[in-house]
Amino acid sequence: MMLVSYKRISALMLGLFLALAATVSQARPTVNATADSTSASVLTDDQIATLQFMREEEKLARDVYLTLYGIYGETVFSNIMAAEQTHFDAIGALLEKYGIEDPAANDVHGQFVNPDLQALYYELTTAGAKDLLSALNVGGLIEETDMRDLANAIDESDRRDIDRVYTNLRDGSKNHLRAFVDSVESLGVTYEPQYLTDAELQAILDEAS
């Protein structure tokens, strides 16, 4: 019964995530710039917007995990929360390097400039507060969606330094997803992918074996 209830909730959250990602996944114009320049002028408006979005998306993950750790005290949330802080800082360093306005400069827990991410924070923390299984599945949903958004961001970017950060973050999200899968299955429940296909999830799990 608990799992069925979660699937209804996760479908709503997934719809919100897919709507958010629609603009991220669109085709981008070509950048005309020298390879060694680090001014924001070498990036397209869409590339700048993606960096700003990813900054707050990493903050969203960190803040949700902090909230859920406060409820359940599960180590998986504190460990991944610390990793998300590293991801958040890595995007912040890129914003500073390129002279881009930081939407998370004030970094108040649970507060976001992007109104969709603000609404999503409330959706995710509300769903995760229902029970531990729901909370762990919220974590899985966040990581699956992060991987999708990061893959789109890598496709959009033509800057080696930005690609490197995005790729490292995507690899981190794979590790986080594996941790959430293990935690769900430790409760005697089979983790079911919420955005990825079964084959994509299995490939990620197999990378660690």
C-alpha positions in Angstrom: 0.0 0.0 0.0 2.8 2.4 0.9 4.6 1.8 -2.4 1.4 2.3 -4.5 0.8 5.6 -2.7 4.3 6.7 -3.4 4.0 6.0 -7.2 1.1 8.4 -7.4 3.2 11.1 -5.7 6.3 10.4 -7.7 4.3 10.7 -11.0 3.3 14.2 -10.0 6.9 15.1 -9.1 8.2 13.5 -12.2 5.8 15.6 -14.3 7.2 18.8 -12.6 10.8 17.7 -13.3 10.0 17.0 -16.9 8.4 20.4 -17.4 11.4 22.0 -15.8 13.8 20.2 -18.1 11.9 21.0 -21.3 13.8 24.3 -21.8 17.2 22.7 -20.8 16.9 20.0 -23.5 16.2 22.3 -26.5 18.7 22.9 -29.2 21.3 25.6 -28.5 23.0 28.1 -30.9 26.8 27.8 -31.7 29.2 29.8 -29.6 31.8 32.0 -31.4 34.6 32.5 -28.9 38.3 31.9 -28.3 39.0 28.6 -26.5 40.9 30.2 -23.5 38.4 33.0 -22.7 36.4 32.8 -19.5 34.1 35.8 -19.9 30.4 35.2 -19.8 30.4 36.7 -23.3 31.7 33.4 -24.7 28.6 31.6 -23.6 25.1 31.7 -25.0 22.2 33.0 -23.0 20.9 29.4 -22.8 24.3 28.1 -21.5 24.3 30.7 -18.8 20.8 29.9 -17.9 21.7 26.2 -17.7 24.6 26.9 -15.3 22.3 29.0 -13.1 19.6 26.3 -13.2 22.1 23.6 -12.3 23.4 25.7 -9.4 19.9 25.7 -7.9 19.2 22.1 -8.8 22.2 21.0 -6.8 21.1 23.2 -4.0 17.6 21.6 -4.2 19.1 18.1 -3.8 21.3 19.2 -0.9 18.4 21.0 0.9 16.0 18.2 0.4 18.5 15.7 1.8 19.2 17.9 4.8 15.5 18.1 5.5 15.0 14.4 5.2 18.1 13.7 7.3 16.5 15.8 10.0 13.4 13.7 9.9 15.0 10.2 9.8 18.6 10.5 10.8 19.6 8.1 8.1 23.3 8.2 7.1 22.6 7.9 3.4 21.0 11.4 3.5 23.9 13.0 5.4 26.5 11.4 3.2 24.9 12.4 -0.1 24.0 15.8 1.3 27.7 16.4 1.8 28.4 15.3 -1.8 25.7 17.6 -3.1 27.4 20.5 -1.3 30.5 19.7 -3.3 28.5 19.7 -6.5 26.8 23.0 -5.5 30.3 24.5 -4.9 31.6 23.2 -8.2 28.9 25.0 -10.2 29.4 28.1 -8.0 33.1 28.1 -9.0 32.0 28.1 -12.7 29.6 31.0 -12.2 32.4 33.0 -10.5 34.9 32.1 -13.2 32.7 33.3 -16.0 31.3 36.3 -14.1 27.7 35.0 -14.1 25.2 36.1 -11.6 24.7 33.5 -8.9 21.0 32.8 -8.1 22.1 31.0 -4.9 24.4 33.7 -3.6 22.4 34.1 -0.4 22.0 30.3 0.0 19.2 30.2 2.5 18.0 26.7 3.2 14.8 25.8 1.3 14.7 29.1 -0.6 15.1 29.3 -4.4 15.1 32.1 -7.0 13.5 29.7 -9.6 9.8 29.5 -8.6 9.5 26.0 -10.1 12.3 24.7 -8.0 10.8 26.4 -5.0 7.5 24.6 -5.5 9.4 21.4 -6.2 11.3 21.7 -2.9 7.9 21.7 -1.0 6.6 18.8 -3.1 9.7 16.6 -2.5 10.0 17.3 1.2 6.3 16.8 1.7 6.4 13.4 -0.1 9.6 12.4 1.7 8.1 13.2 5.1 5.5 10.5 4.7 7.8 7.5 5.6 11.3 6.3 5.1 10.6 4.4 1.9 9.0 7.5 0.3 12.0 9.6 1.4 14.5 7.1 -0.2 12.4 7.1 -3.4 12.5 10.9 -3.4 16.2 10.6 -3.3 16.2 8.2 -6.2 14.0 10.5 -8.2 16.2 13.5 -7.6 19.3 11.6 -8.8 17.7 10.1 -11.8 16.5 13.5 -12.9 19.9 15.1 -12.2 21.5 12.6 -14.5 19.0 13.5 -17.3 19.5 17.3 -16.8 23.3 16.9 -16.7 23.3 14.8 -19.9 21.4 17.6 -21.6 23.7 20.2 -20.2 26.8 18.3 -21.5 25.2 18.1 -25.0 24.6 21.9 -24.9 28.1 22.9 -23.7 31.2 23.3 -25.8 33.5 24.3 -23.0 35.9 21.7 -21.7 36.0 23.0 -18.2 32.2 23.1 -17.9 31.9 19.7 -19.6 34.3 18.3 -17.0 32.3 19.6 -14.1 29.0 18.4 -15.5 30.5 14.9 -16.2 31.9 14.6 -12.7 28.5 15.6 -11.3 26.7 13.0 -13.4 29.1 10.3 -12.2 28.4 11.5 -8.6 24.6 11.2 -9.3 25.1 7.6 -10.4 26.9 6.8 -7.1 24.1 8.5 -5.2 21.4 6.6 -7.1 23.2 3.3 -6.3 23.2 4.2 -2.6 19.5 5.0 -2.6 18.7 1.7 -4.4 20.7 -0.2 -1.8 18.8 1.6 1.0 15.4 0.9 -0.6 16.2 -2.8 -1.1 17.5 -3.0 2.5 13.9 -2.5 3.5 12.9 -5.6 1.5 11.5 -3.5 -1.4 12.7 -3.7 -5.0 13.6 -0.2 -6.3 11.8 0.7 -9.4 13.2 3.4 -11.7 11.1 6.5 -11.9 12.6 8.2 -14.9 15.2 5.8 -16.2 14.4 2.6 -18.1 15.0 -0.7 -16.3 17.9 -1.3 -18.7 19.4 2.1 -17.9 19.1 1.5 -14.2 20.7 -1.9 -14.4 23.6 -0.5 -16.4 24.3 2.0 -13.7 24.1 -0.7 -11.0 26.4 -2.9 -13.0 29.1 -0.2 -13.2 29.7 -0.7 -9.5 30.1 -4.5 -9.7 
